[in-house]
Amino acid sequence: MELKEFIKETIEQILAGISEAQAGSLGENVNASTDGGSATKDLGGHLINRGKFGVFTRIDFDVSVGAESEGKGGLRVAVFGQGVDAGGAHRSSNASRVLFSIPVRLPDGDAERAEGIIAERQKKADERRAARPSGGGSSWMG
């Protein structure tokens, strides 16, 4: 599996698992609503409350990857430990350890709050559009 596929699938499955847990009988307790303030608050561990923007965490990866080169000069980075079919061609690979983190916003467990945030963003976008000057003025291009 290529590294980019591994990262994508891991993040999607984590977020899907959170969403499914929120839909369960005790779902209101999974990433439950916070105070909704605008200040950033460190909640400890990997959690950060960004107020009306939601709760964020980081997903830490510690992955062994292999840079595999084929006889024709192709190069691919794959998650180490996945099977490689040599198919009779000359291949060589080296394993490396890669450590990195990706910040993600957790799905909001409070649907009413999430709807309010969306409505607020739409209202601000509408206000910005309404505040734009209409045509008829002179343009910077002449």
N, C-alpha and C positions, 0 to 999 in steps of 0.2 A: 504494500500500500504506500502510495506517495505521501510525503509529509503533509502536504496541503490538504489531502483528503482526510488524513487522520485528524488534523486540527479541526477541520470543518465538521466532521462527523461527531467528534467529541463534544464540541460546543453545542451543536444542535441537539444532541441527545441529553446533555445536562439541562438545557433550557426546556426541552420537551418534557423531561422527567419532573421538573419543577411545576410546569403547567399542569401536568396530569395529577400531581399531588395536590395542587390547588383545587382541582375539580373534584377531589375525593371528599369524603364525609367530614374530614377535619381540615379541609383546604384553606379556610379563613385564617389558619394559624401559620401558613407557609408564606413567608415574606409578607407578613401582615402590614397593614397600614402604619405609617409612622406619623409624626406630628405635622408633616407637610411644610415645615418652615423652609426658608430659602438658604439657610446657612449649611455649609458642609460640616458634617459631624463624623468623626471616626468612631465606629461602633465596636471597635476591637476586632482582632483577628484580621480578616481580609475584607470586612464589610465597611462601606462608606455610605452614609445617608446624604444624598444630594438634594434633600428637601423635595420640592415639587417635581424634580427630575427623576426621583426614585432612589432605590438602593442598588449600589454597585458592589461587585466583588471582583476578585481576580482569579483566573484559573491558571494555576501553575503547571507547567509542563516540564518534565525531565525525561527526555526521549533519546534513545540511541538511534542514530541515523546512519545510513550507509550511502556514500557517494559512489555510485556504480557507473563505471565507464565501459562502453562496448567497443569492439574492435574498430568501428567506423567513426569513432570520436564522439559518440553521443554520451551525455551525462544525465543522470537522474538521481535525485535525493529521495530515499525511501526509508520508512521506519524499519529499524533493524529487527531482525527476527522473523520477517515475512519471507516465505519461500521464494526462491529465485530459480527459474527454469533456464539453465544455461543453453539448452538447445543446440549444443555442439559449437556455439560461437565462443570466441575468446572474450572472457569478462574478468574484470578485477574490481574489488571493492575494498573500502576502508570504513571502519565504524568510528563514529564520533559521538560524544555525548553533548546534547544541546539543552540548555536550561533557559526558559523564557516564561513570561507571564502575559496573559491577555486580559484586559479589563472588560467586563460585561455588565450590562444593566440587567438585573433580575426581573423576571415578569412580576408585575404588581399583583399582589394577592387581594387587593381591594378594588373590585370592578367599578364601583361608584366613583372612587377617587380617580381611577384611570380615565373614566369617561369625562370627569371634570377637567382633568389636565388636557385632554384632547380638545374639549370645547374652548378652554382658555387659549390654547395655541391657535385655534381657528379664529377666535375673536381678535387676537392680536394681528394675525395675518390679514384679516379683513380691514382692520384699522389702518395698517400700513398701506394697503392698496388704496384705501379711501384718501389717505393723506398725500399720495403722490400727485404731483401737478399733472393736470390733463394736457393734452396736445394743444397746439396753437401758439405756443411760445417759441422764441428763437432757439435754434439748436446750436450746439457748439461747433457743428460742422459747417455752419454758414447759413 
